[in-house]
Amino acid sequence: MTELRQTETNAADDSTGRVFGLDGNLYLPVLLSLLGSLAGFAFLNLVCGLHYSLAGIMATLPLLIALAWILGLRQGKPAGYDRDFLEYLFSRGHFSRHGTDQEGYLQ
């Protein structure tokens, strides 16, 4: 009779890690939007000649959008949640792209 071979296994979930408190690679869009905001601020202030406050407000928009997307739709949510949420918003909860009329029939 052959002897049963035993190996050690790890039953834990594989983790992609955490950076700056964000799961996996979610820090990359924040970092890239931060760099884009700095470049946008420099461009708006130095090239276009806008005042510091106006250039700062306009340059922070990419960073705020990236943070809202990551913290609202990606961080701590299941994979694909952001796509499902946006699809739900644009399709009004229907599985097809066709809308329904007032009686509930497909158009």
KOLGU-4560 file (N, C-alpha, C; in nm, 3 decimals, padded with zeros to 5 digits):
<recs>
<n_xx: 00.085 n_yy: -00.117 n_zz: 00.000 ca_xx: 00.000 ca_yy: 00.000 ca_zz: 00.000 c_xx: 00.090 c_yy: 00.124 c_zz: 00.000 mol: A seq: 1 type: MET>
<n_xx: 00.051 n_yy: 00.224 n_zz: -00.084 ca_xx: 00.133 ca_yy: 00.345 ca_zz: -00.092 c_xx: 00.097 c_yy: 00.439 c_zz: 00.023 mol: A seq: 2 type: THR>
<n_xx: 00.195 n_yy: 00.513 n_zz: 00.062 ca_xx: 00.175 ca_yy: 00.606 ca_zz: 00.173 c_xx: 00.110 c_yy: 00.735 c_zz: 00.123 mol: A seq: 3 type: GLU>
<n_xx: 00.016 n_yy: 00.786 n_zz: 00.197 ca_xx: -00.054 ca_yy: 00.908 ca_zz: 00.160 c_xx: 00.039 c_yy: 01.028 c_zz: 00.179 mol: A seq: 4 type: LEU>
<n_xx: 00.050 n_yy: 01.111 n_zz: 00.075 ca_xx: 00.138 ca_yy: 01.227 ca_zz: 00.082 c_xx: 00.058 c_yy: 01.346 c_zz: 00.134 mol: A seq: 5 type: ARG>
<n_xx: 00.113 n_yy: 01.416 n_zz: 00.231 ca_xx: 00.047 ca_yy: 01.532 ca_zz: 00.290 c_xx: 00.128 c_yy: 01.657 c_zz: 00.257 mol: A seq: 6 type: GLN>
<n_xx: 00.057 n_yy: 01.761 n_zz: 00.217 ca_xx: 00.121 ca_yy: 01.889 ca_zz: 00.189 c_xx: 00.046 c_yy: 01.998 c_zz: 00.264 mol: A seq: 7 type: THR>
<n_xx: 00.119 n_yy: 02.102 n_zz: 00.300 ca_xx: 00.056 ca_yy: 02.214 ca_zz: 00.367 c_xx: -00.008 c_yy: 02.306 c_zz: 00.263 mol: A seq: 8 type: GLU>
<n_xx: -00.129 n_yy: 02.349 n_zz: 00.290 ca_xx: -00.200 ca_yy: 02.439 ca_zz: 00.199 c_xx: -00.241 c_yy: 02.564 c_zz: 00.274 mol: A seq: 9 type: THR>
<n_xx: -00.267 n_yy: 02.666 n_zz: 00.198 ca_xx: -00.315 ca_yy: 02.792 ca_zz: 00.255 c_xx: -00.453 c_yy: 02.817 c_zz: 00.199 mol: A seq: 10 type: ASN>
<n_xx: -00.554 n_yy: 02.811 n_zz: 00.283 ca_xx: -00.691 ca_yy: 02.827 ca_zz: 00.239 c_xx: -00.737 c_yy: 02.972 c_zz: 00.241 mol: A seq: 11 type: ALA>
<n_xx: -00.649 n_yy: 03.064 n_zz: 00.271 ca_xx: -00.688 ca_yy: 03.204 ca_zz: 00.278 c_xx: -00.706 c_yy: 03.262 c_zz: 00.138 mol: A seq: 12 type: ALA>
<n_xx: -00.782 n_yy: 03.370 n_zz: 00.130 ca_xx: -00.802 ca_yy: 03.439 ca_zz: 00.002 c_xx: -00.672 c_yy: 03.507 c_zz: -00.040 mol: A seq: 13 type: ASP>
<n_xx: -00.648 n_yy: 03.508 n_zz: -00.168 ca_xx: -00.532 ca_yy: 03.580 ca_zz: -00.218 c_xx: -00.561 c_yy: 03.729 c_zz: -00.213 mol: A seq: 14 type: ASP>
<n_xx: -00.469 n_yy: 03.804 n_zz: -00.160 ca_xx: -00.486 ca_yy: 03.947 ca_zz: -00.148 c_xx: -00.393 c_yy: 04.018 c_zz: -00.244 mol: A seq: 15 type: SER>
<n_xx: -00.442 n_yy: 04.126 n_zz: -00.302 ca_xx: -00.358 ca_yy: 04.206 ca_zz: -00.390 c_xx: -00.283 c_yy: 04.312 c_zz: -00.311 mol: A seq: 16 type: THR>
<n_xx: -00.301 n_yy: 04.317 n_zz: -00.180 ca_xx: -00.229 ca_yy: 04.411 ca_zz: -00.096 c_xx: -00.301 c_yy: 04.543 c_zz: -00.079 mol: A seq: 17 type: GLY>
<n_xx: -00.239 n_yy: 04.630 n_zz: 00.000 ca_xx: -00.294 ca_yy: 04.762 ca_zz: 00.026 c_xx: -00.183 c_yy: 04.865 c_zz: 00.018 mol: A seq: 18 type: ARG>
<n_xx: -00.212 n_yy: 04.977 n_zz: -00.044 ca_xx: -00.119 ca_yy: 05.088 ca_zz: -00.053 c_xx: -00.196 c_yy: 05.214 c_zz: -00.017 mol: A seq: 19 type: VAL>
<n_xx: -00.145 n_yy: 05.291 n_zz: 00.077 ca_xx: -00.209 ca_yy: 05.414 ca_zz: 00.124 c_xx: -00.354 c_yy: 05.390 c_zz: 00.168 mol: A seq: 20 type: PHE>
<n_xx: -00.384 n_yy: 05.271 n_zz: 00.218 ca_xx: -00.518 ca_yy: 05.239 ca_zz: 00.263 c_xx: -00.613 c_yy: 05.198 c_zz: 00.152 mol: A seq: 21 type: GLY>
<n_xx: -00.565 n_yy: 05.191 n_zz: 00.028 ca_xx: -00.649 ca_yy: 05.152 ca_zz: -00.085 c_xx: -00.614 c_yy: 05.011 c_zz: -00.128 mol: A seq: 22 type: LEU>
<n_xx: -00.715 n_yy: 04.931 n_zz: -00.161 ca_xx: -00.693 ca_yy: 04.793 ca_zz: -00.201 c_xx: -00.627 c_yy: 04.784 c_zz: -00.337 mol: A seq: 23 type: ASP>
<n_xx: -00.536 n_yy: 04.690 n_zz: -00.352 ca_xx: -00.475 ca_yy: 04.658 ca_zz: -00.481 c_xx: -00.407 c_yy: 04.776 c_zz: -00.547 mol: A seq: 24 type: GLY>
<n_xx: -00.438 n_yy: 04.795 n_zz: -00.673 ca_xx: -00.376 ca_yy: 04.902 ca_zz: -00.751 c_xx: -00.463 c_yy: 05.027 c_zz: -00.760 mol: A seq: 25 type: ASN>
<n_xx: -00.554 n_yy: 05.047 n_zz: -00.664 ca_xx: -00.642 ca_yy: 05.163 ca_zz: -00.669 c_xx: -00.569 c_yy: 05.294 c_zz: -00.639 mol: A seq: 26 type: LEU>
<n_xx: -00.445 n_yy: 05.285 n_zz: -00.594 ca_xx: -00.370 ca_yy: 05.408 ca_zz: -00.570 c_xx: -00.321 c_yy: 05.470 c_zz: -00.701 mol: A seq: 27 type: TYR>
<n_xx: -00.310 n_yy: 05.391 n_zz: -00.807 ca_xx: -00.258 ca_yy: 05.442 ca_zz: -00.934 c_xx: -00.345 c_yy: 05.551 c_zz: -00.996 mol: A seq: 28 type: LEU>
<n_xx: -00.479 n_yy: 05.535 n_zz: -01.006 ca_xx: -00.558 ca_yy: 05.647 ca_zz: -01.059 c_xx: -00.551 c_yy: 05.772 c_zz: -00.972 mol: A seq: 29 type: PRO>
<n_xx: -00.540 n_yy: 05.755 n_zz: -00.839 ca_xx: -00.528 ca_yy: 05.871 ca_zz: -00.751 c_xx: -00.394 c_yy: 05.940 c_zz: -00.776 mol: A seq: 30 type: VAL>
<n_xx: -00.288 n_yy: 05.862 n_zz: -00.786 ca_xx: -00.156 ca_yy: 05.920 ca_zz: -00.809 c_xx: -00.149 c_yy: 05.989 c_zz: -00.945 mol: A seq: 31 type: LEU>
<n_xx: -00.203 n_yy: 05.926 n_zz: -01.048 ca_xx: -00.200 ca_yy: 05.986 ca_zz: -01.182 c_xx: -00.287 c_yy: 06.111 c_zz: -01.190 mol: A seq: 32 type: LEU>
<n_xx: -00.403 n_yy: 06.109 n_zz: -01.124 ca_xx: -00.487 ca_yy: 06.229 ca_zz: -01.125 c_xx: -00.425 c_yy: 06.341 c_zz: -01.043 mol: A seq: 33 type: SER>
<n_xx: -00.351 n_yy: 06.306 n_zz: -00.937 ca_xx: -00.279 ca_yy: 06.408 ca_zz: -00.861 c_xx: -00.170 c_yy: 06.474 c_zz: -00.946 mol: A seq: 34 type: LEU>
<n_xx: -00.096 n_yy: 06.392 n_zz: -01.019 ca_xx: 00.005 ca_yy: 06.448 ca_zz: -01.110 c_xx: -00.059 c_yy: 06.531 c_zz: -01.221 mol: A seq: 35 type: LEU>
<n_xx: -00.173 n_yy: 06.484 n_zz: -01.273 ca_xx: -00.245 ca_yy: 06.561 ca_zz: -01.374 c_xx: -00.298 c_yy: 06.693 c_zz: -01.320 mol: A seq: 36 type: GLY>
<n_xx: -00.342 n_yy: 06.691 n_zz: -01.194 ca_xx: -00.389 ca_yy: 06.815 ca_zz: -01.132 c_xx: -00.276 c_yy: 06.915 c_zz: -01.113 mol: A seq: 37 type: SER>
<n_xx: -00.159 n_yy: 06.865 n_zz: -01.073 ca_xx: -00.044 ca_yy: 06.955 ca_zz: -01.059 c_xx: -00.003 c_yy: 07.013 c_zz: -01.193 mol: A seq: 38 type: LEU>
<n_xx: -00.001 n_yy: 06.929 n_zz: -01.296 ca_xx: 00.034 ca_yy: 06.978 ca_zz: -01.429 c_xx: -00.072 c_yy: 07.075 c_zz: -01.480 mol: A seq: 39 type: ALA>
<n_xx: -00.199 n_yy: 07.047 n_zz: -01.453 ca_xx: -00.306 ca_yy: 07.137 ca_zz: -01.494 c_xx: -00.299 c_yy: 07.271 c_zz: -01.422 mol: A seq: 40 type: GLY>
<n_xx: -00.264 n_yy: 07.267 n_zz: -01.294 ca_xx: -00.249 ca_yy: 07.392 ca_zz: -01.219 c_xx: -00.135 c_yy: 07.476 c_zz: -01.276 mol: A seq: 41 type: PHE>
<n_xx: -00.022 n_yy: 07.411 n_zz: -01.305 ca_xx: 00.091 ca_yy: 07.484 ca_zz: -01.362 c_xx: 00.056 c_yy: 07.541 c_zz: -01.499 mol: A seq: 42 type: ALA>
<n_xx: -00.014 n_yy: 07.463 n_zz: -01.580 ca_xx: -00.053 ca_yy: 07.511 ca_zz: -01.713 c_xx: -00.150 c_yy: 07.627 c_zz: -01.704 mol: A seq: 43 type: PHE>
<n_xx: -00.253 n_yy: 07.612 n_zz: -01.621 ca_xx: -00.354 ca_yy: 07.717 ca_zz: -01.610 c_xx: -00.297 c_yy: 07.845 c_zz: -01.550 mol: A seq: 44 type: LEU>
<n_xx: -00.204 n_yy: 07.831 n_zz: -01.458 ca_xx: -00.149 ca_yy: 07.948 ca_zz: -01.392 c_xx: -00.040 c_yy: 08.013 c_zz: -01.476 mol: A seq: 45 type: ASN>
<n_xx: 00.054 n_yy: 07.935 n_zz: -01.522 ca_xx: 00.170 ca_yy: 07.993 ca_zz: -01.591 c_xx: 00.142 c_yy: 08.025 c_zz: -01.737 mol: A seq: 46 type: LEU>
<n_xx: 00.077 n_yy: 07.937 n_zz: -01.808 ca_xx: 00.055 ca_yy: 07.957 ca_zz: -01.952 c_xx: -00.069 c_yy: 08.042 c_zz: -01.977 mol: A seq: 47 type: VAL>
<n_xx: -00.179 n_yy: 08.007 n_zz: -01.912 ca_xx: -00.304 ca_yy: 08.079 ca_zz: -01.937 c_xx: -00.316 c_yy: 08.205 c_zz: -01.853 mol: A seq: 48 type: CYS>
<n_xx: -00.239 n_yy: 08.217 n_zz: -01.748 ca_xx: -00.240 ca_yy: 08.337 ca_zz: -01.666 c_xx: -00.357 c_yy: 08.351 c_zz: -01.572 mol: A seq: 49 type: GLY>
<n_xx: -00.420 n_yy: 08.241 n_zz: -01.533 ca_xx: -00.531 ca_yy: 08.248 ca_zz: -01.437 c_xx: -00.477 c_yy: 08.272 c_zz: -01.296 mol: A seq: 50 type: LEU>
<n_xx: -00.561 n_yy: 08.329 n_zz: -01.211 ca_xx: -00.523 ca_yy: 08.353 ca_zz: -01.072 c_xx: -00.506 c_yy: 08.218 c_zz: -01.001 mol: A seq: 51 type: HIS>
<n_xx: -00.427 n_yy: 08.218 n_zz: -00.893 ca_xx: -00.398 ca_yy: 08.095 ca_zz: -00.821 c_xx: -00.524 c_yy: 08.022 c_zz: -00.775 mol: A seq: 52 type: TYR>
<n_xx: -00.617 n_yy: 08.096 n_zz: -00.721 ca_xx: -00.736 ca_yy: 08.031 ca_zz: -00.665 c_xx: -00.821 c_yy: 07.968 c_zz: -00.775 mol: A seq: 53 type: SER>
<n_xx: -00.842 n_yy: 08.039 n_zz: -00.885 ca_xx: -00.922 ca_yy: 07.983 ca_zz: -00.994 c_xx: -00.851 c_yy: 07.865 c_zz: -01.060 mol: A seq: 54 type: LEU>
<n_xx: -00.722 n_yy: 07.876 n_zz: -01.079 ca_xx: -00.645 ca_yy: 07.765 ca_zz: -01.137 c_xx: -00.647 c_yy: 07.645 c_zz: -01.042 mol: A seq: 55 type: ALA>
<n_xx: -00.640 n_yy: 07.670 n_zz: -00.912 ca_xx: -00.644 ca_yy: 07.561 ca_zz: -00.814 c_xx: -00.777 c_yy: 07.489 c_zz: -00.813 mol: A seq: 56 type: GLY>
<n_xx: -00.885 n_yy: 07.565 n_zz: -00.821 ca_xx: -01.018 ca_yy: 07.505 ca_zz: -00.823 c_xx: -01.038 c_yy: 07.420 c_zz: -00.949 mol: A seq: 57 type: ILE>
<n_xx: -00.997 n_yy: 07.473 n_zz: -01.062 ca_xx: -01.013 ca_yy: 07.399 ca_zz: -01.187 c_xx: -00.921 c_yy: 07.278 c_zz: -01.194 mol: A seq: 58 type: MET>
<n_xx: -00.803 n_yy: 07.288 n_zz: -01.136 ca_xx: -00.707 ca_yy: 07.178 ca_zz: -01.143 c_xx: -00.742 c_yy: 07.063 c_zz: -01.049 mol: A seq: 59 type: ALA>
<n_xx: -00.819 n_yy: 07.088 n_zz: -00.944 ca_xx: -00.854 ca_yy: 06.980 ca_zz: -00.851 c_xx: -00.969 c_yy: 06.893 c_zz: -00.900 mol: A seq: 60 type: THR>
<n_xx: -01.035 n_yy: 06.931 n_zz: -01.007 ca_xx: -01.148 ca_yy: 06.851 ca_zz: -01.057 c_xx: -01.109 c_yy: 06.708 c_zz: -01.094 mol: A seq: 61 type: LEU>
<n_xx: -00.998 n_yy: 06.683 n_zz: -01.167 ca_xx: -00.963 ca_yy: 06.543 ca_zz: -01.196 c_xx: -00.937 c_yy: 06.461 c_zz: -01.070 mol: A seq: 62 type: PRO>
<n_xx: -00.874 n_yy: 06.521 n_zz: -00.972 ca_xx: -00.847 ca_yy: 06.450 ca_zz: -00.847 c_xx: -00.975 c_yy: 06.418 c_zz: -00.772 mol: A seq: 63 type: LEU>
<n_xx: -01.068 n_yy: 06.511 n_zz: -00.768 ca_xx: -01.195 ca_yy: 06.488 ca_zz: -00.699 c_xx: -01.278 c_yy: 06.381 c_zz: -00.769 mol: A seq: 64 type: LEU>
<n_xx: -01.276 n_yy: 06.382 n_zz: -00.901 ca_xx: -01.350 ca_yy: 06.279 ca_zz: -00.977 c_xx: -01.291 c_yy: 06.141 c_zz: -00.952 mol: A seq: 65 type: ILE>
<n_xx: -01.157 n_yy: 06.131 n_zz: -00.954 ca_xx: -01.092 ca_yy: 06.002 ca_zz: -00.930 c_xx: -01.118 c_yy: 05.953 c_zz: -00.788 mol: A seq: 66 type: ALA>
<n_xx: -01.112 n_yy: 06.041 n_zz: -00.691 ca_xx: -01.140 ca_yy: 06.001 ca_zz: -00.553 c_xx: -01.284 c_yy: 05.958 c_zz: -00.534 mol: A seq: 67 type: LEU>
<n_xx: -01.377 n_yy: 06.029 n_zz: -00.595 ca_xx: -01.519 ca_yy: 05.991 ca_zz: -00.584 c_xx: -01.543 c_yy: 05.854 c_zz: -00.648 mol: A seq: 68 type: ALA>
<n_xx: -01.481 n_yy: 05.828 n_zz: -00.762 ca_xx: -01.497 ca_yy: 05.699 ca_zz: -00.829 c_xx: -01.437 c_yy: 05.586 c_zz: -00.745 mol: A seq: 69 type: TRP>
<n_xx: -01.318 n_yy: 05.608 n_zz: -00.692 ca_xx: -01.252 ca_yy: 05.501 ca_zz: -00.618 c_xx: -01.318 c_yy: 05.478 c_zz: -00.483 mol: A seq: 70 type: ILE>
<n_xx: -01.340 n_yy: 05.584 n_zz: -00.407 ca_xx: -01.396 ca_yy: 05.566 ca_zz: -00.273 c_xx: -01.545 c_yy: 05.532 c_zz: -00.276 mol: A seq: 71 type: LEU>
<n_xx: -01.615 n_yy: 05.576 n_zz: -00.379 ca_xx: -01.758 ca_yy: 05.548 ca_zz: -00.386 c_xx: -01.795 c_yy: 05.420 c_zz: -00.457 mol: A seq: 72 type: GLY>
<n_xx: -01.715 n_yy: 05.381 n_zz: -00.558 ca_xx: -01.755 ca_yy: 05.268 ca_zz: -00.641 c_xx: -01.656 c_yy: 05.152 c_zz: -00.644 mol: A seq: 73 type: LEU>
<n_xx: -01.535 n_yy: 05.167 n_zz: -00.591 ca_xx: -01.436 ca_yy: 05.060 ca_zz: -00.601 c_xx: -01.387 c_yy: 05.009 c_zz: -00.466 mol: A seq: 74 type: ARG>
<n_xx: -01.354 n_yy: 05.098 n_zz: -00.374 ca_xx: -01.293 ca_yy: 05.058 ca_zz: -00.247 c_xx: -01.391 c_yy: 04.979 c_zz: -00.162 mol: A seq: 75 type: GLN>
<n_xx: -01.355 n_yy: 04.856 n_zz: -00.129 ca_xx: -01.438 ca_yy: 04.771 ca_zz: -00.043 c_xx: -01.559 c_yy: 04.712 c_zz: -00.113 mol: A seq: 76 type: GLY>
<n_xx: -01.570 n_yy: 04.726 n_zz: -00.242 ca_xx: -01.684 ca_yy: 04.672 ca_zz: -00.317 c_xx: -01.638 c_yy: 04.548 c_zz: -00.397 mol: A seq: 77 type: LYS>
<n_xx: -01.731 n_yy: 04.462 n_zz: -00.436 ca_xx: -01.692 ca_yy: 04.346 ca_zz: -00.517 c_xx: -01.644 c_yy: 04.388 c_zz: -00.656 mol: A seq: 78 type: PRO>
<n_xx: -01.572 n_yy: 04.298 n_zz: -00.719 ca_xx: -01.519 ca_yy: 04.326 ca_zz: -00.853 c_xx: -01.635 c_yy: 04.351 c_zz: -00.950 mol: A seq: 79 type: ALA>
<n_xx: -01.624 n_yy: 04.454 n_zz: -01.031 ca_xx: -01.726 ca_yy: 04.487 ca_zz: -01.130 c_xx: -01.842 c_yy: 04.569 c_zz: -01.076 mol: A seq: 80 type: GLY>
<n_xx: -01.836 n_yy: 04.610 n_zz: -00.950 ca_xx: -01.947 ca_yy: 04.686 ca_zz: -00.892 c_xx: -01.966 c_yy: 04.819 c_zz: -00.963 mol: A seq: 81 type: TYR>
<n_xx: -01.857 n_yy: 04.886 n_zz: -00.995 ca_xx: -01.867 ca_yy: 05.016 ca_zz: -01.060 c_xx: -01.931 c_yy: 05.006 c_zz: -01.197 mol: A seq: 82 type: ASP>
<n_xx: -01.894 n_yy: 04.903 n_zz: -01.273 ca_xx: -01.956 ca_yy: 04.883 ca_zz: -01.405 c_xx: -02.103 c_yy: 04.848 c_zz: -01.394 mol: A seq: 83 type: ARG>
<n_xx: -02.138 n_yy: 04.762 n_zz: -01.298 ca_xx: -02.278 ca_yy: 04.726 ca_zz: -01.278 c_xx: -02.360 c_yy: 04.847 c_zz: -01.234 mol: A seq: 84 type: ASP>
<n_xx: -02.304 n_yy: 04.929 n_zz: -01.147 ca_xx: -02.376 ca_yy: 05.048 ca_zz: -01.100 c_xx: -02.401 c_yy: 05.146 c_zz: -01.214 mol: A seq: 85 type: PHE>
<n_xx: -02.299 n_yy: 05.172 n_zz: -01.295 ca_xx: -02.316 ca_yy: 05.264 ca_zz: -01.408 c_xx: -02.412 c_yy: 05.207 c_zz: -01.513 mol: A seq: 86 type: LEU>
<n_xx: -02.405 n_yy: 05.075 n_zz: -01.535 ca_xx: -02.499 ca_yy: 05.013 ca_zz: -01.628 c_xx: -02.641 c_yy: 05.023 c_zz: -01.576 mol: A seq: 87 type: GLU>
<n_xx: -02.659 n_yy: 05.006 n_zz: -01.446 ca_xx: -02.791 ca_yy: 05.020 ca_zz: -01.387 c_xx: -02.844 c_yy: 05.163 c_zz: -01.403 mol: A seq: 88 type: TYR>
<n_xx: -02.756 n_yy: 05.263 n_zz: -01.383 ca_xx: -02.799 ca_yy: 05.401 ca_zz: -01.398 c_xx: -02.842 c_yy: 05.433 c_zz: -01.542 mol: A seq: 89 type: LEU>
<n_xx: -02.765 n_yy: 05.385 n_zz: -01.638 ca_xx: -02.792 ca_yy: 05.420 ca_zz: -01.777 c_xx: -02.902 c_yy: 05.334 c_zz: -01.839 mol: A seq: 90 type: PHE>
<n_xx: -02.927 n_yy: 05.213 n_zz: -01.788 ca_xx: -03.030 ca_yy: 05.128 ca_zz: -01.847 c_xx: -03.158 c_yy: 05.129 c_zz: -01.764 mol: A seq: 91 type: SER>
<n_xx: -03.162 n_yy: 05.203 n_zz: -01.657 ca_xx: -03.279 ca_yy: 05.213 ca_zz: -01.569 c_xx: -03.321 c_yy: 05.077 c_zz: -01.514 mol: A seq: 92 type: ARG>
<n_xx: -03.226 n_yy: 04.987 n_zz: -01.493 ca_xx: -03.255 ca_yy: 04.858 ca_zz: -01.432 c_xx: -03.299 c_yy: 04.751 c_zz: -01.528 mol: A seq: 93 type: GLY>
<n_xx: -03.303 n_yy: 04.779 n_zz: -01.658 ca_xx: -03.344 ca_yy: 04.679 ca_zz: -01.755 c_xx: -03.221 c_yy: 04.603 c_zz: -01.804 mol: A seq: 94 type: HIS>
<n_xx: -03.243 n_yy: 04.480 n_zz: -01.849 ca_xx: -03.131 ca_yy: 04.401 ca_zz: -01.898 c_xx: -03.096 c_yy: 04.434 c_zz: -02.042 mol: A seq: 95 type: PHE>
<n_xx: -03.186 n_yy: 04.497 n_zz: -02.112 ca_xx: -03.159 ca_yy: 04.532 ca_zz: -02.251 c_xx: -03.141 c_yy: 04.683 c_zz: -02.262 mol: A seq: 96 type: SER>
<n_xx: -03.093 n_yy: 04.727 n_zz: -02.375 ca_xx: -03.073 ca_yy: 04.870 ca_zz: -02.396 c_xx: -03.202 c_yy: 04.938 c_zz: -02.441 mol: A seq: 97 type: ARG>
<n_xx: -03.302 n_yy: 04.860 n_zz: -02.470 ca_xx: -03.430 ca_yy: 04.916 ca_zz: -02.513 c_xx: -03.511 c_yy: 04.958 c_zz: -02.391 mol: A seq: 98 type: HIS>
<n_xx: -03.576 n_yy: 05.069 n_zz: -02.400 ca_xx: -03.660 ca_yy: 05.115 ca_zz: -02.291 c_xx: -03.798 c_yy: 05.053 c_zz: -02.300 mol: A seq: 99 type: GLY>
<n_xx: -03.882 n_yy: 05.085 n_zz: -02.205 ca_xx: -04.020 ca_yy: 05.038 ca_zz: -02.206 c_xx: -04.112 c_yy: 05.158 c_zz: -02.218 mol: A seq: 100 type: THR>
<n_xx: -04.229 n_yy: 05.132 n_zz: -02.274 ca_xx: -04.327 ca_yy: 05.240 ca_zz: -02.282 c_xx: -04.402 c_yy: 05.248 c_zz: -02.150 mol: A seq: 101 type: ASP>
<n_xx: -04.508 n_yy: 05.325 n_zz: -02.145 ca_xx: -04.578 ca_yy: 05.349 ca_zz: -02.019 c_xx: -04.652 c_yy: 05.224 c_zz: -01.969 mol: A seq: 102 type: GLN>
<n_xx: -04.689 n_yy: 05.134 n_zz: -02.059 ca_xx: -04.757 ca_yy: 05.012 ca_zz: -02.018 c_xx: -04.660 c_yy: 04.903 c_zz: -01.977 mol: A seq: 103 type: GLU>
<n_xx: -04.528 n_yy: 04.924 n_zz: -01.995 ca_xx: -04.431 ca_yy: 04.823 ca_zz: -01.954 c_xx: -04.383 c_yy: 04.735 c_zz: -02.067 mol: A seq: 104 type: GLY>
<n_xx: -04.429 n_yy: 04.762 n_zz: -02.192 ca_xx: -04.386 ca_yy: 04.681 ca_zz: -02.305 c_xx: -04.257 c_yy: 04.735 c_zz: -02.364 mol: A seq: 105 type: TYR>
<n_xx: -04.175 n_yy: 04.646 n_zz: -02.417 ca_xx: -04.051 ca_yy: 04.689 ca_zz: -02.480 c_xx: -04.081 c_yy: 04.770 c_zz: -02.606 mol: A seq: 106 type: LEU>
<n_xx: -04.004 n_yy: 04.872 n_zz: -02.630 ca_xx: -04.023 ca_yy: 04.953 ca_zz: -02.750 c_xx: -03.949 c_yy: 04.893 c_zz: -02.866 mol: A seq: 107 type: GLN>
</recs>
